[in-house]
Amino acid sequence: MHLEYFQYFELLSLLLALVCYKGLKKFSLTAFVPLLIIINVMEIIGVNYSGPNYFIYNLLILLQTPFFLFLYGKMLMLRDNELTVFRIVSALALFFIGFNYFFWQGAEKFTNYSFVLIEVLNIVLSCLVLLRLYMLETSIVLFVSPYFWINAANLLFGLAVLVLLGLQDYIIRNNIKIGNYSLYRYILPFATIVLYSFYSFAFVLCRKRTNSWSLSS
């Protein structure tokens, strides 16, 4: 079995989520455990699959999206009317991803429409969480909040991915490489390392922080 170097950071984040499970429970983040299990299993299959593996990552998008939306619903600390709007938006997003997977772009071709939609939602929702945290917390407390590091990671990753997708045609047309590999082989793994490093740090903070403002208090 082969593992890419960035996958070790994904596995580390899963291990820390299990070790810090009680802390995650205080902050209503236990959904990260099944989410990271799915991500790690699908990534391992995708990396080691010998043929075209688009269908694996398309399935990953389909499976991981409900977990991410559930986690955003917890981190946003929504009121009644806000919760209704969030559920409607989430239902529409899930419907589009399912429709795209089964009827439009299909499972065999990379479902880039779904991917872009998810990253746009990640950017918007992570910004909303960060804004709400900023309104609730002092700057000192903000930087030791698990929610801050999770959403900062999602925001940075979403922006990096959308910029790369926007430059995709230019990179391919000009054959931009570093050494023998495409620019994508360097930037996307680096963005993934940052994402899961931030997640890991957030899980450790969950274990250390009290539940003074956690959602389960």
C-alpha positions as CSV (number, residue, x, y, z in Angstrom):
1,M,0.0,0.0,0.0
2,H,1.3,3.4,-1.0
3,L,0.8,6.6,0.8
4,E,1.5,10.1,-0.4
5,Y,3.3,12.4,2.1
6,F,0.3,14.6,2.6
7,Q,-1.8,11.6,3.7
8,Y,0.2,11.2,6.9
9,F,-1.2,14.6,8.0
10,E,-4.8,13.3,7.3
11,L,-4.1,10.2,9.3
12,L,-2.6,12.3,12.1
13,S,-5.7,14.4,12.3
14,L,-7.9,11.3,12.5
15,L,-5.7,9.9,15.3
16,L,-5.9,13.2,17.2
17,A,-9.6,13.3,16.7
18,L,-9.9,9.9,18.4
19,V,-7.5,10.8,21.2
20,C,-9.3,14.1,21.8
21,Y,-12.8,12.7,21.4
22,K,-14.1,14.0,24.8
23,G,-12.9,17.5,23.9
24,L,-14.5,17.3,20.5
25,K,-17.7,16.3,22.2
26,K,-17.6,19.5,24.4
27,F,-17.6,21.5,21.2
28,S,-20.1,19.4,19.2
29,L,-17.4,18.4,16.7
30,T,-17.6,14.6,17.1
31,A,-18.8,14.3,13.5
32,F,-15.2,14.9,12.5
33,V,-14.4,11.3,13.5
34,P,-16.6,9.5,10.9
35,L,-15.8,12.3,8.4
36,L,-12.0,11.8,8.7
37,I,-12.5,8.0,8.6
38,I,-14.3,8.4,5.3
39,I,-11.7,10.9,3.9
40,N,-8.7,8.7,4.9
41,V,-10.3,5.5,3.5
42,M,-11.3,7.1,0.2
43,E,-7.9,8.8,-0.2
44,I,-6.0,5.6,0.4
45,I,-8.2,3.8,-2.1
46,G,-7.8,6.7,-4.6
47,V,-4.1,6.9,-4.3
48,N,-3.6,3.1,-4.7
49,Y,-6.2,2.6,-7.4
50,S,-4.5,1.6,-10.7
51,G,-7.0,3.0,-13.2
52,P,-8.8,6.4,-13.5
53,N,-10.0,7.3,-10.0
54,Y,-12.4,10.1,-10.6
55,F,-15.3,8.0,-9.4
56,I,-13.6,7.6,-6.0
57,Y,-13.2,11.3,-5.4
58,N,-16.7,12.0,-6.8
59,L,-18.1,9.6,-4.2
60,L,-16.0,11.3,-1.5
61,I,-17.6,14.6,-2.3
62,L,-21.0,13.0,-2.1
63,L,-20.2,11.4,1.3
64,Q,-18.3,14.1,3.1
65,T,-20.6,17.1,2.3
66,P,-23.4,16.2,4.8
67,F,-20.8,15.9,7.5
68,F,-19.3,19.3,6.7
69,L,-22.7,21.0,6.6
70,F,-23.7,19.4,9.9
71,L,-20.4,20.7,11.5
72,Y,-21.0,24.2,10.1
73,G,-24.5,24.1,11.5
74,K,-23.0,23.4,15.0
75,M,-20.2,26.0,14.7
76,L,-22.5,28.8,13.5
77,M,-24.6,28.7,16.7
78,L,-27.7,29.5,14.6
79,R,-30.9,31.0,15.9
80,D,-34.4,29.7,14.8
81,N,-34.8,31.7,11.6
82,E,-31.1,31.4,10.7
83,L,-31.3,27.6,11.2
84,T,-34.3,27.4,8.8
85,V,-32.4,29.3,6.1
86,F,-29.3,27.1,6.7
87,R,-31.3,23.9,6.4
88,I,-32.9,25.1,3.1
89,V,-29.5,26.0,1.7
90,S,-28.0,22.7,2.8
91,A,-30.8,20.7,1.3
92,L,-30.5,22.5,-2.0
93,A,-26.7,22.0,-2.0
94,L,-27.1,18.2,-1.2
95,F,-29.8,17.9,-3.9
96,F,-27.5,19.5,-6.5
97,I,-24.5,17.3,-5.6
98,G,-26.7,14.2,-5.7
99,F,-28.3,15.2,-9.0
100,N,-24.9,16.0,-10.5
101,Y,-23.4,12.7,-9.4
102,F,-26.2,10.5,-10.6
103,F,-27.7,12.3,-13.6
104,W,-25.6,15.2,-14.9
105,Q,-21.8,14.9,-14.9
106,G,-22.0,11.4,-13.6
107,A,-19.6,9.3,-11.4
108,E,-16.9,8.6,-14.0
109,K,-16.1,12.2,-14.9
110,F,-14.8,14.6,-12.2
111,T,-17.8,16.5,-10.9
112,N,-16.1,19.8,-10.9
113,Y,-19.5,21.7,-10.6
114,S,-20.1,20.0,-7.2
115,F,-16.5,20.6,-6.2
116,V,-16.7,24.3,-6.9
117,L,-20.1,24.6,-5.1
118,I,-18.7,22.9,-2.0
119,E,-15.6,25.2,-1.9
120,V,-17.7,28.3,-2.4
121,L,-19.9,27.1,0.5
122,N,-16.8,26.4,2.6
123,I,-15.6,30.0,2.0
124,V,-18.9,31.6,2.8
125,L,-19.8,29.5,5.8
126,S,-16.3,29.6,7.3
127,C,-16.3,33.4,7.0
128,L,-19.7,33.5,8.8
129,V,-18.3,31.4,11.6
130,L,-15.2,33.5,11.9
131,L,-17.3,36.7,11.9
132,R,-19.6,35.3,14.7
133,L,-16.6,34.3,16.7
134,Y,-15.1,37.8,16.3
135,M,-18.3,39.3,17.6
136,L,-18.4,36.9,20.6
137,E,-14.8,36.6,21.7
138,T,-11.9,38.8,22.6
139,S,-8.9,38.6,20.3
140,I,-6.9,36.5,22.9
141,V,-9.7,34.0,23.3
142,L,-10.4,33.9,19.6
143,F,-6.9,32.4,18.8
144,V,-7.4,29.6,21.2
145,S,-10.8,28.7,19.9
146,P,-11.0,25.3,18.0
147,Y,-13.6,26.8,15.8
148,F,-11.2,29.6,14.7
149,W,-8.5,27.2,13.5
150,I,-11.0,24.8,11.7
151,N,-12.7,27.6,9.8
152,A,-9.4,29.5,9.1
153,A,-8.2,26.2,7.5
154,N,-11.4,25.8,5.5
155,L,-11.2,29.3,4.3
156,L,-7.6,29.2,3.2
157,F,-8.0,25.8,1.5
158,G,-11.2,26.9,-0.3
159,L,-9.5,30.1,-1.6
160,A,-6.4,28.2,-2.7
161,V,-8.4,25.6,-4.6
162,L,-10.6,28.1,-6.3
163,V,-7.6,30.1,-7.4
164,L,-6.0,27.0,-8.8
165,L,-9.2,26.0,-10.7
166,G,-9.4,29.5,-12.1
167,L,-5.8,29.2,-13.3
168,Q,-6.2,25.6,-14.5
169,D,-6.4,26.4,-18.3
170,Y,-3.4,28.8,-18.0
171,I,-1.3,26.2,-16.1
172,I,-2.1,23.5,-18.6
173,R,-1.7,25.6,-21.7
174,N,1.7,26.9,-20.6
175,N,2.8,23.6,-19.1
176,I,3.9,25.2,-15.8
177,K,6.0,22.8,-13.8
178,I,8.4,22.7,-10.9
179,G,10.9,20.1,-11.8
180,N,9.2,17.2,-13.6
181,Y,5.8,17.8,-12.0
182,S,2.9,20.1,-12.6
183,L,2.3,23.0,-10.3
184,Y,-0.8,21.2,-9.0
185,R,1.4,18.4,-7.6
186,Y,3.0,20.9,-5.2
187,I,0.3,23.4,-4.3
188,L,-2.6,21.1,-3.6
189,P,-0.6,18.7,-1.3
190,F,0.8,21.8,0.5
191,A,-2.7,23.2,1.0
192,T,-3.9,19.8,2.2
193,I,-1.0,19.7,4.8
194,V,-2.0,23.1,6.1
195,L,-5.7,22.1,6.3
196,Y,-5.1,19.0,8.3
197,S,-2.4,20.5,10.5
198,F,-4.9,23.2,11.5
199,Y,-7.5,20.6,12.1
200,S,-5.1,18.6,14.3
201,F,-4.2,21.8,16.3
202,A,-7.9,22.5,16.8
203,F,-8.5,19.0,18.1
204,V,-5.8,19.4,20.7
205,L,-7.3,22.8,21.7
206,C,-10.7,21.0,22.2
207,R,-9.0,18.8,24.7
208,K,-7.4,21.7,26.6
209,R,-10.2,24.2,26.5
210,T,-13.0,24.3,29.0
211,N,-16.6,24.3,27.8
212,S,-17.1,27.9,28.8
213,W,-18.6,28.7,25.4
214,S,-18.9,25.3,23.8
215,L,-22.3,24.5,22.3
216,S,-22.9,21.6,24.6
217,S,-22.7,23.8,27.7
